[in-house]
Amino acid sequence: MDKVKGGTPKSNNLCLRCRQAMIVLHDNNQMLIKCSYLNQIVKRPVVQCSYYEDKATPELFEMRMIAWTLSTDTHGRSIGFKSPSHLKEENPIGFL
């Protein structure tokens, strides 16, 4: 298992930090990594991947769900920030 010192893993294997990876650690410290994007077992450490998604950062959908929206409508409604729950009430389908 990779040791973490100062918040940075020592391994350069991107799969260990990727959202697309399923990682299984066996009792003899052997690791099995399956990439759900490629739908195959990864046999060697990956140092560069165009499909890499850092699992430590939220996905775009998650960020939209918690984001506040600035309302600029001047047709009698108030102008200002609206919470995501408020926008759901106004437009329950496709509120963002």
C-alpha positions as CSV (number, residue, x, y, z in Angstrom):
1,M,0.0,0.0,0.0
2,D,1.3,3.5,-0.8
3,K,2.3,5.7,2.1
4,V,1.0,9.2,2.2
5,K,3.4,11.9,3.6
6,G,2.2,15.5,3.7
7,G,-0.9,14.7,1.8
8,T,0.9,13.4,-1.3
9,P,1.0,9.7,-2.2
10,K,4.4,8.4,-3.0
11,S,3.2,6.4,-6.0
12,N,2.9,7.9,-9.4
13,N,0.1,5.5,-10.4
14,L,-2.8,7.8,-11.4
15,C,-5.3,4.9,-10.9
16,L,-4.9,5.1,-7.1
17,R,-6.4,8.5,-7.2
18,C,-8.9,8.1,-10.1
19,R,-12.7,8.1,-9.8
20,Q,-12.9,5.4,-12.6
21,A,-10.7,2.9,-10.7
22,M,-11.9,0.0,-8.7
23,I,-9.1,-1.0,-6.4
24,V,-8.9,-4.4,-4.6
25,L,-6.1,-5.1,-2.1
26,H,-5.5,-8.7,-1.3
27,D,-4.3,-10.0,2.1
28,N,-0.8,-10.6,0.6
29,N,-0.5,-6.9,-0.4
30,Q,-1.2,-7.6,-4.0
31,M,-3.4,-5.0,-5.7
32,L,-5.9,-5.4,-8.5
33,I,-7.0,-2.3,-10.3
34,K,-9.9,-2.3,-12.8
35,C,-10.6,0.8,-14.9
36,S,-14.4,1.3,-15.3
37,Y,-13.8,3.6,-18.3
38,L,-11.7,1.2,-20.2
39,N,-13.6,-1.8,-18.7
40,Q,-10.3,-3.8,-18.2
41,I,-7.7,-4.7,-15.6
42,V,-4.8,-2.3,-15.4
43,K,-1.6,-4.4,-15.1
44,R,1.0,-1.7,-14.9
45,P,1.2,1.7,-13.1
46,V,-0.4,4.5,-15.2
47,V,1.5,7.8,-15.1
48,Q,-0.6,9.7,-17.8
49,C,-4.2,9.1,-18.8
50,S,-6.6,11.4,-20.8
51,Y,-9.6,9.9,-18.9
52,Y,-8.2,10.6,-15.4
53,E,-10.7,12.0,-12.9
54,D,-9.4,13.0,-9.6
55,K,-11.7,11.5,-7.0
56,A,-10.6,14.2,-4.4
57,T,-12.4,16.9,-6.5
58,P,-16.1,17.0,-6.8
59,E,-17.7,16.3,-10.2
60,L,-19.4,19.1,-12.2
61,F,-22.8,17.8,-11.3
62,E,-22.0,17.8,-7.6
63,M,-20.7,21.4,-7.8
64,R,-23.9,22.5,-9.6
65,M,-26.0,20.9,-6.9
66,I,-24.5,23.0,-4.1
67,A,-23.9,26.2,-6.1
68,W,-25.7,29.4,-5.4
69,T,-27.1,31.1,-8.5
70,L,-27.2,34.9,-9.1
71,S,-30.7,35.8,-10.3
72,T,-30.8,38.8,-12.7
73,D,-34.5,38.7,-13.6
74,T,-36.1,42.1,-13.4
75,H,-39.7,41.1,-14.0
76,G,-41.0,41.8,-10.5
77,R,-38.9,39.1,-8.8
78,S,-36.1,39.9,-6.4
79,I,-32.5,40.0,-7.6
80,G,-29.8,38.3,-5.7
81,F,-28.4,34.9,-4.8
82,K,-30.7,31.9,-4.8
83,S,-29.9,28.6,-3.2
84,P,-30.2,25.3,-5.2
85,S,-33.2,24.3,-3.2
86,H,-35.0,27.5,-4.0
87,L,-34.3,27.0,-7.7
88,K,-35.7,23.4,-7.5
89,E,-39.0,24.9,-6.2
90,E,-39.3,27.4,-9.1
91,N,-38.2,25.0,-11.8
92,P,-38.2,21.3,-10.6
93,I,-37.1,19.9,-14.0
94,G,-33.6,21.0,-15.1
95,F,-33.2,23.7,-12.5
96,L,-29.6,24.6,-13.6
